[in-house]
Amino acid sequence: MSTRTPIPVQRAQREIAAHLSLARRQQRITVELLADRAGMSVPTLRRLLNTGAGSLENYLRVARVLGLLDAAVAASDPLNTPMGRLRADEDTPQRVRR
């Protein structure tokens, strides 16, 4: 069952793509070279950078080549959120069941 991508998610995809595109241009890396180093086709990379459309793996491949992978991983760390820090001392379950 396919659902529409929520607008805040679309906005975040476009914003992250713009950040990656800016990093590429600041480092003076051509689209062709970045695509080669990231292991993807040029059209796939262009689509990711221009529209934000792409898989998480492709975003991370590009971030790695641009030296942004560690920052992307750190941004997803739950201990970097206020709720995560509050609950850090609690016993976190291995899985959550109904």
BELJO-V477029 format. One record per run of one state. SS is the DSSP state (H for helix, E for strand, L for the rest). FROM is the first residue (numbers start at 0). TO is the last residue. If there is no record, write none. Layout:
# BELJO-V477029
SS&FROM&TO + SS&FROM&TO
This chain:
# BELJO-V477029
L&0&5 + H&6&25 + L&26&29 + H&30&37 + L&38&40 + H&41&50 + L&51&54 + H&55&64 + L&65&67 + H&68&74 + L&75&76 + H&77&79 + L&80&80 + H&81&85 + L&86&97
